[in-house]
């Protein structure tokens, strides 16, 4: 939030100095010290803007990576990575007000998208659209500050500066309705398929097949048909965020066929636990083929995915192992 405020102040200063004629040296020396300092430090504004934008994009890339999956939700995360890398080559262009305003709209949008659910405890379309409107409103206010004392430029010029920002917000809202934006602040901390789940005090005992050399294995990846199966997940949410996620079961008989809907099971989760809110769903009598469980929000955005292959028959069953979570 501090970086957003500082970047906003830099944008206003950059814009104001670009529409005003520089004062004469004698006038500058005899004027207020703050005005002289503003004009003398002008060459450093692009570097400062680049630093603040790079810091914001890197923080967002780390944060959104916790909720992004290798599905459509990775598109917005990929956009942040592209902007993070591109920012390293933009220093000479960051005195351009249109580019600055457009980038500021993106970083404001990324901030409000996860900040509003945290402070309201709600995740829905209304909260998302409110965040998009806030990011657009804050950016518009900055542009108005640039042209506030320039009535002759208060019409078409601000609109021209805001046009790329408006297009970007419209595009990002479209991303949301196409489920291309990660469901921050939710993230899948752990997930797997198991033979049996038992509650042991404050922990869950998870039973799965494991051969002696499979030291890395923590859940089942292959499973016998006609056997009960449990999908266990731990979903992180911030404190005071209470919402519903879904275990969406899909099935396909072979890799030639597409996955088909099998079941969608709602699970209420509460925020605050660092390791995630733990819950599981249960199925039995699964047909042989590929099965997967998409852990989804109410609006269908994917938090994470757990997959397993169900086999028609098994031979040489490995020894049952347990995992505590």
Order of alpha helices (4+ residues) and beta strands (2+ residues): alpha-alpha-alpha-alpha-alpha-alpha-alpha-alpha-beta-beta-beta-beta-beta-beta-beta-beta-beta-beta-beta
